Amino acid sequence: MRDLRLARIYFFVFFGAIGFYAPFVNLFYRERGLSGAEIGLVVTVGSIVGLVAAPLWGRWSDAGVFLPRLLQLGLIATGITLLVLSRQSVFGMVALVIGLFGLASSGLVPLSDALALRISAARRAGYGSIRVFGSAGWAVIAFFSGWLFQYTGLVAGFYGGAIMMAVSALLLLFVPASDATALPESRVRQEGGVLNAARTVWRTRALSGLALALIVRGILSDGHLQFGSIYMEQLGATTMAIGLASTVQAMVELPCMFLTDRVVRRIGATRTLLVSFLIAGGKLMLVLVYPSVPTIFATRAIEGLAFSLYAIGLINYVTGRSPSAQMATLLALFTVTLTAFIQILGAPIGGVVFDLAGAYWLYALALVGNLAAFGILFVLTRGEPDQVPDKRVGRTV
């Protein structure tokens, strides 16, 4: 059980590191004088790099490179780029450093998920029992950082994030080798690789349908995610309130992550994703009817439930349909590469809409996106057997 406890501590610290800067990064850009369109372009640069780099990180993992060492490399490099980013104020330099950040960080989440899946399957524990500690780390640190920034400024978030990335890397020194053993090299050569993973998505209706649903949802929803913190500031929220909003969402995720493991086992991953789309869409209607800081706090609480269903459902949906030699690569394709592709298209659109019409209408677009994703996935998975967690994951080690 030592490896299970270590994985939970690692997730707490790693997602805590992200919580130190992520909720406030667009406020930092705004503080440095970037326009909405420029913020969108900065996000696009990082997304383009991440789109290419993420599946390569996954491929190296599937090919037998020791998974904790890959993660340590990415964590240290990400921490360094955060420190460099904190010193930038010119659009061109910000975009350049964000490109390097995308190269370093794009593999961190899918590789962490791959490690968690291997450890949880080996110990017959649900993935959610590890992932919930990531939500706890985010909740604690996002609240703390929001309070801290009122006295120190937003730059402190980059320093805090870098320090916690380094601590995460140190924790991985204690992961047993048995939790990261790769498949035989001959099998990886035959079945693995980015191209084979892409072919799997193309040829599998359930995976290609999910990809289409996420693309439509993501493009229409990206703007309200990118500019949500700025919208709260416009409505009168302080940085502490913005941090607390992220904490509220993460605190709701704590019990929901545990429960979602049971939900997926009971109703399957497909239905879990469909329910998450409906809940995520419904909470946006609250902002459209009554736009205010308290309303956004309410939507963040609801999003805690929706995100728990989405995150656990997505991991089980993809791994349940993944050949063993492609698991980490496919996780990278769906959790990072697809997200990067969405941001390439969605971030500039969101930036332009924000500049021309304001953040309110970004919430209306996001509502349409969630309803469209529900319809696409529902239609394209009809007749498909609903998926429950795939026990093969435990044998990929």
Secondary structure as a PSIPRED ss2 file (coil, helix, strand):
# PSIPRED VFORMAT (PSIPRED V4.0)

   1 M C   1.000  0.000  0.000
   2 R H   0.000  1.000  0.000
   3 D H   0.000  1.000  0.000
   4 L H   0.000  1.000  0.000
   5 R H   0.000  1.000  0.000
   6 L H   0.000  1.000  0.000
   7 A H   0.000  1.000  0.000
   8 R H   0.000  1.000  0.000
   9 I H   0.000  1.000  0.000
  10 Y H   0.000  1.000  0.000
  11 F H   0.000  1.000  0.000
  12 F H   0.000  1.000  0.000
  13 V H   0.000  1.000  0.000
  14 F H   0.000  1.000  0.000
  15 F H   0.000  1.000  0.000
  16 G H   0.000  1.000  0.000
  17 A H   0.000  1.000  0.000
  18 I H   0.000  1.000  0.000
  19 G H   0.000  1.000  0.000
  20 F H   0.000  1.000  0.000
  21 Y H   0.000  1.000  0.000
  22 A H   0.000  1.000  0.000
  23 P H   0.000  1.000  0.000
  24 F H   0.000  1.000  0.000
  25 V H   0.000  1.000  0.000
  26 N H   0.000  1.000  0.000
  27 L H   0.000  1.000  0.000
  28 F H   0.000  1.000  0.000
  29 Y H   0.000  1.000  0.000
  30 R H   0.000  1.000  0.000
  31 E H   0.000  1.000  0.000
  32 R C   1.000  0.000  0.000
  33 G C   1.000  0.000  0.000
  34 L C   1.000  0.000  0.000
  35 S C   1.000  0.000  0.000
  36 G H   0.000  1.000  0.000
  37 A H   0.000  1.000  0.000
  38 E H   0.000  1.000  0.000
  39 I H   0.000  1.000  0.000
  40 G H   0.000  1.000  0.000
  41 L H   0.000  1.000  0.000
  42 V H   0.000  1.000  0.000
  43 V H   0.000  1.000  0.000
  44 T H   0.000  1.000  0.000
  45 V H   0.000  1.000  0.000
  46 G H   0.000  1.000  0.000
  47 S H   0.000  1.000  0.000
  48 I H   0.000  1.000  0.000
  49 V H   0.000  1.000  0.000
  50 G H   0.000  1.000  0.000
  51 L H   0.000  1.000  0.000
  52 V H   0.000  1.000  0.000
  53 A H   0.000  1.000  0.000
  54 A H   0.000  1.000  0.000
  55 P H   0.000  1.000  0.000
  56 L H   0.000  1.000  0.000
  57 W H   0.000  1.000  0.000
  58 G H   0.000  1.000  0.000
  59 R H   0.000  1.000  0.000
  60 W H   0.000  1.000  0.000
  61 S H   0.000  1.000  0.000
  62 D H   0.000  1.000  0.000
  63 A C   1.000  0.000  0.000
  64 G C   1.000  0.000  0.000
  65 V C   1.000  0.000  0.000
  66 F C   1.000  0.000  0.000
  67 L H   0.000  1.000  0.000
  68 P H   0.000  1.000  0.000
  69 R H   0.000  1.000  0.000
  70 L H   0.000  1.000  0.000
  71 L H   0.000  1.000  0.000
  72 Q H   0.000  1.000  0.000
  73 L H   0.000  1.000  0.000
  74 G H   0.000  1.000  0.000
  75 L H   0.000  1.000  0.000
  76 I H   0.000  1.000  0.000
  77 A H   0.000  1.000  0.000
  78 T H   0.000  1.000  0.000
  79 G H   0.000  1.000  0.000
  80 I H   0.000  1.000  0.000
  81 T H   0.000  1.000  0.000
  82 L H   0.000  1.000  0.000
  83 L H   0.000  1.000  0.000
  84 V H   0.000  1.000  0.000
  85 L H   0.000  1.000  0.000
  86 S C   1.000  0.000  0.000
  87 R C   1.000  0.000  0.000
  88 Q C   1.000  0.000  0.000
  89 S C   1.000  0.000  0.000
  90 V C   1.000  0.000  0.000
  91 F H   0.000  1.000  0.000
  92 G H   0.000  1.000  0.000
  93 M H   0.000  1.000  0.000
  94 V H   0.000  1.000  0.000
  95 A H   0.000  1.000  0.000
  96 L H   0.000  1.000  0.000
  97 V H   0.000  1.000  0.000
  98 I H   0.000  1.000  0.000
  99 G H   0.000  1.000  0.000
 100 L H   0.000  1.000  0.000
 101 F H   0.000  1.000  0.000
 102 G H   0.000  1.000  0.000
 103 L H   0.000  1.000  0.000
 104 A H   0.000  1.000  0.000
 105 S H   0.000  1.000  0.000
 106 S C   1.000  0.000  0.000
 107 G C   1.000  0.000  0.000
 108 L H   0.000  1.000  0.000
 109 V H   0.000  1.000  0.000
 110 P H   0.000  1.000  0.000
 111 L H   0.000  1.000  0.000
 112 S H   0.000  1.000  0.000
 113 D H   0.000  1.000  0.000
 114 A H   0.000  1.000  0.000
 115 L H   0.000  1.000  0.000
 116 A H   0.000  1.000  0.000
 117 L H   0.000  1.000  0.000
 118 R H   0.000  1.000  0.000
 119 I H   0.000  1.000  0.000
 120 S H   0.000  1.000  0.000
 121 A H   0.000  1.000  0.000
 122 A H   0.000  1.000  0.000
 123 R C   1.000  0.000  0.000
 124 R C   1.000  0.000  0.000
 125 A C   1.000  0.000  0.000
 126 G C   1.000  0.000  0.000
 127 Y C   1.000  0.000  0.000
 128 G H   0.000  1.000  0.000
 129 S H   0.000  1.000  0.000
 130 I H   0.000  1.000  0.000
 131 R H   0.000  1.000  0.000
 132 V H   0.000  1.000  0.000
 133 F H   0.000  1.000  0.000
 134 G H   0.000  1.000  0.000
 135 S H   0.000  1.000  0.000
 136 A H   0.000  1.000  0.000
 137 G H   0.000  1.000  0.000
 138 W H   0.000  1.000  0.000
 139 A H   0.000  1.000  0.000
 140 V H   0.000  1.000  0.000
 141 I H   0.000  1.000  0.000
 142 A H   0.000  1.000  0.000
 143 F H   0.000  1.000  0.000
 144 F H   0.000  1.000  0.000
 145 S H   0.000  1.000  0.000
 146 G H   0.000  1.000  0.000
 147 W H   0.000  1.000  0.000
 148 L H   0.000  1.000  0.000
 149 F H   0.000  1.000  0.000
 150 Q H   0.000  1.000  0.000
 151 Y H   0.000  1.000  0.000
 152 T H   0.000  1.000  0.000
 153 G C   1.000  0.000  0.000
 154 L C   1.000  0.000  0.000
 155 V H   0.000  1.000  0.000
 156 A H   0.000  1.000  0.000
 157 G H   0.000  1.000  0.000
 158 F H   0.000  1.000  0.000
 159 Y H   0.000  1.000  0.000
 160 G H   0.000  1.000  0.000
 161 G H   0.000  1.000  0.000
 162 A H   0.000  1.000  0.000
 163 I H   0.000  1.000  0.000
 164 M H   0.000  1.000  0.000
 165 M H   0.000  1.000  0.000
 166 A H   0.000  1.000  0.000
 167 V H   0.000  1.000  0.000
 168 S H   0.000  1.000  0.000
 169 A H   0.000  1.000  0.000
 170 L H   0.000  1.000  0.000
 171 L H   0.000  1.000  0.000
 172 L H   0.000  1.000  0.000
 173 L H   0.000  1.000  0.000
 174 F H   0.000  1.000  0.000
 175 V C   1.000  0.000  0.000
 176 P C   1.000  0.000  0.000
 177 A H   0.000  1.000  0.000
 178 S H   0.000  1.000  0.000
 179 D H   0.000  1.000  0.000
 180 A C   1.000  0.000  0.000
 181 T C   1.000  0.000  0.000
 182 A C   1.000  0.000  0.000
 183 L C   1.000  0.000  0.000
 184 P C   1.000  0.000  0.000
 185 E H   0.000  1.000  0.000
 186 S H   0.000  1.000  0.000
 187 R H   0.000  1.000  0.000
 188 V H   0.000  1.000  0.000
 189 R H   0.000  1.000  0.000
 190 Q H   0.000  1.000  0.000
 191 E H   0.000  1.000  0.000
 192 G C   1.000  0.000  0.000
 193 G C   1.000  0.000  0.000
 194 V H   0.000  1.000  0.000
 195 L H   0.000  1.000  0.000
 196 N H   0.000  1.000  0.000
 197 A H   0.000  1.000  0.000
 198 A H   0.000  1.000  0.000
 199 R H   0.000  1.000  0.000
 200 T H   0.000  1.000  0.000
 201 V H   0.000  1.000  0.000
 202 W H   0.000  1.000  0.000
 203 R H   0.000  1.000  0.000
 204 T C   1.000  0.000  0.000
 205 R H   0.000  1.000  0.000
 206 A H   0.000  1.000  0.000
 207 L H   0.000  1.000  0.000
 208 S H   0.000  1.000  0.000
 209 G H   0.000  1.000  0.000
 210 L H   0.000  1.000  0.000
 211 A H   0.000  1.000  0.000
 212 L H   0.000  1.000  0.000
 213 A H   0.000  1.000  0.000
 214 L H   0.000  1.000  0.000
 215 I H   0.000  1.000  0.000
 216 V H   0.000  1.000  0.000
 217 R H   0.000  1.000  0.000
 218 G H   0.000  1.000  0.000
 219 I H   0.000  1.000  0.000
 220 L H   0.000  1.000  0.000
 221 S H   0.000  1.000  0.000
 222 D H   0.000  1.000  0.000
 223 G H   0.000  1.000  0.000
 224 H H   0.000  1.000  0.000
 225 L H   0.000  1.000  0.000
 226 Q H   0.000  1.000  0.000
 227 F C   1.000  0.000  0.000
 228 G H   0.000  1.000  0.000
 229 S H   0.000  1.000  0.000
 230 I H   0.000  1.000  0.000
 231 Y H   0.000  1.000  0.000
 232 M H   0.000  1.000  0.000
 233 E H   0.000  1.000  0.000
 234 Q H   0.000  1.000  0.000
 235 L C   1.000  0.000  0.000
 236 G C   1.000  0.000  0.000
 237 A C   1.000  0.000  0.000
 238 T C   1.000  0.000  0.000
 239 T H   0.000  1.000  0.000
 240 M H   0.000  1.000  0.000
 241 A H   0.000  1.000  0.000
 242 I H   0.000  1.000  0.000
 243 G H   0.000  1.000  0.000
 244 L H   0.000  1.000  0.000
 245 A H   0.000  1.000  0.000
 246 S H   0.000  1.000  0.000
 247 T H   0.000  1.000  0.000
 248 V H   0.000  1.000  0.000
 249 Q H   0.000  1.000  0.000
 250 A H   0.000  1.000  0.000
 251 M H   0.000  1.000  0.000
 252 V H   0.000  1.000  0.000
 253 E H   0.000  1.000  0.000
 254 L H   0.000  1.000  0.000
 255 P H   0.000  1.000  0.000
 256 C H   0.000  1.000  0.000
 257 M H   0.000  1.000  0.000
 258 F H   0.000  1.000  0.000
 259 L H   0.000  1.000  0.000
 260 T H   0.000  1.000  0.000
 261 D H   0.000  1.000  0.000
 262 R H   0.000  1.000  0.000
 263 V H   0.000  1.000  0.000
 264 V H   0.000  1.000  0.000
 265 R H   0.000  1.000  0.000
 266 R H   0.000  1.000  0.000
 267 I H   0.000  1.000  0.000
 268 G C   1.000  0.000  0.000
 269 A H   0.000  1.000  0.000
 270 T H   0.000  1.000  0.000
 271 R H   0.000  1.000  0.000
 272 T H   0.000  1.000  0.000
 273 L H   0.000  1.000  0.000
 274 L H   0.000  1.000  0.000
 275 V H   0.000  1.000  0.000
 276 S H   0.000  1.000  0.000
 277 F H   0.000  1.000  0.000
 278 L H   0.000  1.000  0.000
 279 I H   0.000  1.000  0.000
 280 A H   0.000  1.000  0.000
 281 G H   0.000  1.000  0.000
 282 G H   0.000  1.000  0.000
 283 K H   0.000  1.000  0.000
 284 L H   0.000  1.000  0.000
 285 M H   0.000  1.000  0.000
 286 L H   0.000  1.000  0.000
 287 V H   0.000  1.000  0.000
 288 L H   0.000  1.000  0.000
 289 V H   0.000  1.000  0.000
 290 Y C   1.000  0.000  0.000
 291 P C   1.000  0.000  0.000
 292 S C   1.000  0.000  0.000
 293 V H   0.000  1.000  0.000
 294 P H   0.000  1.000  0.000
 295 T H   0.000  1.000  0.000
 296 I H   0.000  1.000  0.000
 297 F H   0.000  1.000  0.000
 298 A H   0.000  1.000  0.000
 299 T H   0.000  1.000  0.000
 300 R H   0.000  1.000  0.000
 301 A H   0.000  1.000  0.000
 302 I H   0.000  1.000  0.000
 303 E H   0.000  1.000  0.000
 304 G H   0.000  1.000  0.000
 305 L H   0.000  1.000  0.000
 306 A H   0.000  1.000  0.000
 307 F H   0.000  1.000  0.000
 308 S H   0.000  1.000  0.000
 309 L H   0.000  1.000  0.000
 310 Y H   0.000  1.000  0.000
 311 A H   0.000  1.000  0.000
 312 I H   0.000  1.000  0.000
 313 G H   0.000  1.000  0.000
 314 L H   0.000  1.000  0.000
 315 I H   0.000  1.000  0.000
 316 N H   0.000  1.000  0.000
 317 Y H   0.000  1.000  0.000
 318 V H   0.000  1.000  0.000
 319 T H   0.000  1.000  0.000
 320 G C   1.000  0.000  0.000
 321 R C   1.000  0.000  0.000
 322 S C   1.000  0.000  0.000
 323 P C   1.000  0.000  0.000
 324 S H   0.000  1.000  0.000
 325 A H   0.000  1.000  0.000
 326 Q H   0.000  1.000  0.000
 327 M H   0.000  1.000  0.000
 328 A H   0.000  1.000  0.000
 329 T H   0.000  1.000  0.000
 330 L H   0.000  1.000  0.000
 331 L H   0.000  1.000  0.000
 332 A H   0.000  1.000  0.000
 333 L H   0.000  1.000  0.000
 334 F H   0.000  1.000  0.000
 335 T H   0.000  1.000  0.000
 336 V H   0.000  1.000  0.000
 337 T H   0.000  1.000  0.000
 338 L H   0.000  1.000  0.000
 339 T H   0.000  1.000  0.000
 340 A H   0.000  1.000  0.000
 341 F H   0.000  1.000  0.000
 342 I H   0.000  1.000  0.000
 343 Q H   0.000  1.000  0.000
 344 I H   0.000  1.000  0.000
 345 L H   0.000  1.000  0.000
 346 G H   0.000  1.000  0.000
 347 A H   0.000  1.000  0.000
 348 P H   0.000  1.000  0.000
 349 I H   0.000  1.000  0.000
 350 G H   0.000  1.000  0.000
 351 G H   0.000  1.000  0.000
 352 V H   0.000  1.000  0.000
 353 V H   0.000  1.000  0.000
 354 F H   0.000  1.000  0.000
 355 D H   0.000  1.000  0.000
 356 L H   0.000  1.000  0.000
 357 A H   0.000  1.000  0.000
 358 G C   1.000  0.000  0.000
 359 A C   1.000  0.000  0.000
 360 Y H   0.000  1.000  0.000
 361 W H   0.000  1.000  0.000
 362 L H   0.000  1.000  0.000
 363 Y H   0.000  1.000  0.000
 364 A H   0.000  1.000  0.000
 365 L H   0.000  1.000  0.000
 366 A H   0.000  1.000  0.000
 367 L H   0.000  1.000  0.000
 368 V H   0.000  1.000  0.000
 369 G H   0.000  1.000  0.000
 370 N H   0.000  1.000  0.000
 371 L H   0.000  1.000  0.000
 372 A H   0.000  1.000  0.000
 373 A H   0.000  1.000  0.000
 374 F H   0.000  1.000  0.000
 375 G H   0.000  1.000  0.000
 376 I H   0.000  1.000  0.000
 377 L H   0.000  1.000  0.000
 378 F H   0.000  1.000  0.000
 379 V H   0.000  1.000  0.000
 380 L H   0.000  1.000  0.000
 381 T C   1.000  0.000  0.000
 382 R C   1.000  0.000  0.000
 383 G C   1.000  0.000  0.000
 384 E C   1.000  0.000  0.000
 385 P C   1.000  0.000  0.000
 386 D C   1.000  0.000  0.000
 387 Q C   1.000  0.000  0.000
 388 V C   1.000  0.000  0.000
 389 P C   1.000  0.000  0.000
 390 D C   1.000  0.000  0.000
 391 K H   0.000  1.000  0.000
 392 R H   0.000  1.000  0.000
 393 V H   0.000  1.000  0.000
 394 G H   0.000  1.000  0.000
 395 R H   0.000  1.000  0.000
 396 T C   1.000  0.000  0.000
 397 V C   1.000  0.000  0.000
